[in-house]
Every structure is written in structure tokens, then in C-alpha cells.
Amino acid sequence: MAWLITADVFRAVAIGAAVGGALGMGSTKYIQSLLYQVSSKEPHIIALPLLAILAIMVLAMLPALSRALRIDPAETLRSE
């Protein structure tokens, strides 16, 4: 059960990261105009938002994961 929740959250974040990364790479000219003497392709400029998104993903997943770990699958199947 925990694996299903983790995989579902990871899938949603991966799709969002792919779309966001594509849009971010497409807007490099605009980003460079906003940043003073910083290239938009520097590794830490790309890594910091990625790490923030991963941390938020873990924090958002914890309540659902803890609830899934407390549920007995056999009990759930009997009630349905």
C-alpha cells in the first residue's frame, strides 16, 4: 500500500518536473534578464528549485503514507 502512494506521488511530481523543466529551459532568455551576472544554466540555479520540490513532495506525501501504513489491507477488503 505504501508503495502505491509513493509511486503515485512520484509520478505526479515527475510529470510536473518534466513540464516545468521544459518551460524553464525555454525561458532562459527571460530568466537571464532577471538575474544580475548569473547564468540561468548554472548548476545551483537548476538544483535548488529541484531540491525544494523534492522536499515538498516528501512533506506532502508523509500524511498519506502514515495513514496507509496504519490500515490493515485485509480489514479494508472485508469492509468493501
SETOR-347588 format. One line per 10 residues: number of its first residue (from 0); their letters; for each residue x, y, z of N, C-alpha, C. Coordinates in nm, 4 decimals. Layout:
NUM) a) X/Y/Z/X/Y/Z/X/Y/Z | ... $
***
This chain:
0) mawlitadvf) 0.0825/-0.1186/0.0000/0.0000/0.0000/0.0000/0.0873/0.1254/0.0000 | 0.1919/0.1242/0.0804/0.2810/0.2404/0.0863/0.3498/0.2627/-0.0478 | 0.3825/0.1538/-0.1159/0.4485/0.1652/-0.2457/0.3561/0.2331/-0.3468 | 0.2267/0.2041/-0.3420/0.1314/0.2648/-0.4352/0.1235/0.4156/-0.4159 | 0.1200/0.4581/-0.2915/0.1126/0.6017/-0.2638/0.2412/0.6704/-0.3065 | 0.3545/0.6111/-0.2723/0.4833/0.6694/-0.3087/0.4983/0.6789/-0.4606 | 0.4608/0.5735/-0.5310/0.4725/0.5730/-0.6773/0.3783/0.6749/-0.7400 | 0.2573/0.6881/-0.6854/0.1605/0.7829/-0.7395/0.2088/0.9266/-0.7220 | 0.2604/0.9579/-0.6042/0.3118/1.0933/-0.5796/0.4335/1.1197/-0.6664 | 0.5237/1.0224/-0.6758/0.6444/1.0404/-0.7565/0.6085/1.0603/-0.9040 $
10) ravaigaavg) 0.5087/0.9882/-0.9524/0.4671/1.0021/-1.0925/0.4154/1.1440/-1.1190 | 0.3337/1.1948/-1.0284/0.2799/1.3299/-1.0459/0.3910/1.4338/-1.0419 | 0.4862/1.4163/-0.9498/0.5970/1.5116/-0.9400/0.6878/1.5017/-1.0617 | 0.7101/1.3820/-1.1122/0.7959/1.3652/-1.2297/0.7349/1.4318/-1.3523 | 0.6037/1.4167/-1.3695/0.5374/1.4822/-1.4831/0.5455/1.6331/-1.4689 | 0.5189/1.6834/-1.3484/0.5277/1.8269/-1.3245/0.6684/1.8807/-1.3425 | 0.7676/1.8037/-1.2969/0.9065/1.8470/-1.3117/0.9485/1.8486/-1.4588 | 0.9010/1.7510/-1.5362/0.9355/1.7477/-1.6784/0.8751/1.8674/-1.7521 | 0.7496/1.8962/-1.7238/0.6849/2.0106/-1.7887/0.7495/2.1410/-1.7422 | 0.7720/2.1516/-1.6115/0.8353/2.2725/-1.5578/0.9772/2.2904/-1.6067 $
20) galgmgstky) 1.0517/2.1814/-1.6179/1.1883/2.1901/-1.6695/1.1919/2.2345/-1.8145 | 1.0993/2.1817/-1.8930/1.0932/2.2216/-2.0339/1.0567/2.3699/-2.0465 | 0.9606/2.4143/-1.9670/0.9241/2.5558/-1.9701/1.0375/2.6432/-1.9164 | 1.1058/2.5940/-1.8147/1.2179/2.6703/-1.7585/1.3332/2.6840/-1.8563 | 1.3653/2.5758/-1.9258/1.4739/2.5829/-2.0240/1.4326/2.6693/-2.1432 | 1.3042/2.6712/-2.1727/1.2566/2.7543/-2.2822/1.2562/2.9028/-2.2494 | 1.2571/2.9350/-2.1217/1.2524/3.0755/-2.0811/1.3859/3.1256/-2.0272 | 1.4966/3.0699/-2.0750/1.6277/3.1097/-2.0237/1.6607/3.2553/-2.0538 | 1.6203/3.3040/-2.1675/1.6480/3.4454/-2.2001/1.5795/3.5374/-2.0999 | 1.4544/3.5061/-2.0669/1.3813/3.5885/-1.9711/1.4443/3.5788/-1.8316 $
30) iqsllyqvss) 1.4837/3.4592/-1.7923/1.5448/3.4409/-1.6607/1.6773/3.5168/-1.6530 | 1.7559/3.5133/-1.7597/1.8833/3.5852/-1.7594/1.8619/3.7356/-1.7482 | 1.7511/3.7864/-1.7999/1.7261/3.9296/-1.7881/1.6892/3.9677/-1.6453 | 1.6399/3.8721/-1.5670/1.6029/3.8995/-1.4282/1.7208/3.8877/-1.3318 | 1.8170/3.8033/-1.3657/1.9295/3.7762/-1.2760/2.0510/3.8597/-1.3168 | 2.1130/3.9227/-1.2200/2.2286/4.0068/-1.2462/2.3556/3.9237/-1.2356 | 2.4317/3.9129/-1.3411/2.5589/3.8412/-1.3514/2.5480/3.6950/-1.3083 | 2.4341/3.6328/-1.3347/2.4146/3.4915/-1.3045/2.3585/3.4262/-1.4298 | 2.4228/3.3204/-1.4727/2.3736/3.2467/-1.5885/2.2582/3.1573/-1.5445 | 2.1566/3.1491/-1.6262/2.0414/3.0658/-1.5906/2.0720/2.9172/-1.6053 $
40) kephiialpl) 2.1873/2.8837/-1.6604/2.2236/2.7441/-1.6786/2.3262/2.6963/-1.5764 | 2.3522/2.7746/-1.4719/2.4443/2.7301/-1.3676/2.3794/2.6169/-1.2887 | 2.4593/2.5187/-1.2467/2.4009/2.4008/-1.1802/2.3226/2.4330/-1.0527 | 2.3699/2.5254/-0.9711/2.2973/2.5521/-0.8464/2.1669/2.6267/-0.8711 | 2.1569/2.6985/-0.9806/2.0326/2.7659/-1.0153/1.9264/2.6626/-1.0533 | 1.9679/2.5529/-1.1117/1.8754/2.4467/-1.1501/1.8509/2.3511/-1.0334 | 1.9545/2.3242/-0.9521/1.9436/2.2242/-0.8455/1.8615/2.2727/-0.7260 | 1.8693/2.3984/-0.6901/1.7974/2.4463/-0.5716/1.6457/2.4325/-0.5846 | 1.5842/2.4752/-0.6941/1.4390/2.4522/-0.7054/1.4026/2.3041/-0.7098 | 1.4877/2.2227/-0.7718/1.4619/2.0799/-0.7777/1.4631/2.0193/-0.6375 $
50) lailaimvla) 1.5601/2.0559/-0.5563/1.5659/2.0056/-0.4187/1.4478/2.0554/-0.3361 | 1.4060/2.1781/-0.3583/1.2894/2.2306/-0.2870/1.1636/2.1531/-0.3252 | 1.1473/2.1229/-0.4525/1.0307/2.0466/-0.4974/1.0327/1.9063/-0.4380 | 1.1490/1.8419/-0.4338/1.1582/1.7078/-0.3754/1.1276/1.7096/-0.2262 | 1.1752/1.8108/-0.1542/1.1468/1.8215/-0.0112/0.9980/1.8426/0.0130 | 0.9352/1.9263/-0.0666/0.7916/1.9492/-0.0528/0.7136/1.8226/-0.0878 | 0.7620/1.7470/-0.1858/0.6972/1.6214/-0.2212/0.6980/1.5252/-0.1031 | 0.8110/1.5132/-0.0370/0.8212/1.4227/0.0778/0.7297/1.4695/0.1910 | 0.7281/1.5990/0.2188/0.6422/1.6510/0.3251/0.4942/1.6325/0.2920 | 0.4569/1.6479/0.1666/0.3173/1.6307/0.1273/0.2765/1.4834/0.1280 $
60) mlpalsralr) 0.3703/1.3948/0.1071/0.3405/1.2532/0.0994/0.3317/1.1884/0.2374 | 0.3949/1.2450/0.3381/0.4023/1.1818/0.4694/0.2662/1.1539/0.5338 | 0.1697/1.2464/0.5347/0.0408/1.2128/0.5973/-0.0305/1.0955/0.5296 | -0.0326/1.0931/0.3985/-0.0982/0.9834/0.3273/-0.0238/0.8521/0.3483 | 0.1066/0.8591/0.3528/0.1858/0.7385/0.3736/0.1666/0.6828/0.5134 | 0.1650/0.7687/0.6139/0.1455/0.7194/0.7506/0.0058/0.6602/0.7672 | -0.0959/0.7192/0.7023/-0.2313/0.6643/0.7072/-0.2351/0.5280/0.6390 | -0.1653/0.5135/0.5278/-0.1640/0.3854/0.4549/-0.0931/0.2771/0.5345 | 0.0073/0.3137/0.6106/0.0790/0.2141/0.6897/-0.0028/0.1666/0.8097 | -0.0965/0.2485/0.8571/-0.1781/0.2096/0.9715/-0.2968/0.1220/0.9324 $
70) idpaetlrse) -0.3348/0.1213/0.8059/-0.4521/0.0458/0.7612/-0.4128/-0.0989/0.7341 | -0.4940/-0.1914/0.7841/-0.4738/-0.3330/0.7563/-0.5446/-0.3664/0.6247 | -0.4722/-0.4153/0.5232/-0.5344/-0.4429/0.3932/-0.6472/-0.5462/0.4012 | -0.6331/-0.6468/0.4839/-0.7371/-0.7494/0.4947/-0.8649/-0.6902/0.5523 | -0.8509/-0.6025/0.6498/-0.9672/-0.5373/0.7094/-1.0388/-0.4489/0.6067 | -0.9604/-0.3795/0.5257/-1.0179/-0.2931/0.4226/-1.0946/-0.3756/0.3204 | -1.0395/-0.4874/0.2781/-1.1068/-0.5721/0.1800/-1.2356/-0.6330/0.2358 | -1.2362/-0.6680/0.3639/-1.3569/-0.7247/0.4248/-1.4680/-0.6225/0.4343 | -1.4330/-0.4962/0.4571/-1.5362/-0.3940/0.4724/-1.6003/-0.3564/0.3393 | -1.5333/-0.3826/0.2299/-1.5876/-0.3495/0.0983/-1.6557/-0.4689/0.0461 $
***
